[in-house]
Amino acid sequence: MAEVIVKVNGRAFPISCNDGEENHITELAEYLDIRVRQFRSTGTVHGDSKLFLLAGLTAADELFEAVNRLEALEQEVQSLKRFYDMNKDEKQKSDIQIAEILDNVTSRVQDLTAKVEANTAKDTIIPS
């Protein structure tokens, strides 16, 4: 376990955390301190408890908004995946149909070429 000292509203708080989380905890405390100072600067909020409560509520509100945006984006991604999968299947069907048509056209061209060559061969035979 590690311990980090963070400052919020000018007061130091020792916080225990997992090893390697010290910087993250410090960043979170700095974020909270910014919110506390914003409320304190209005001059309308008095007392540490209320400052911390309002800062926490503001952070929670921002978190809820971010979660809602994330959920909306995840739904949009799922919708796009479904659309892609649907169109992928249609494209595969179209590719198969195009390949079949090309095979038929190729076969017809080969048949016509053979007939033309046969007729040309008949016309070029010189009677004896």
Buried (B, 14 or more C-beta within 10 A) or exposed (E): EEEBEBEBBEEEEEBEBEEEBBEEBBEBBEBBBEBBBBBBEEEEBEEBEEBBEBBEEBBEEEEEEEEEEEEEEEEEEEEEEEEEEEEEEEEEEEEEEEEEEEEEEEEEEEEEEEEEEEEEEEEEEEEE
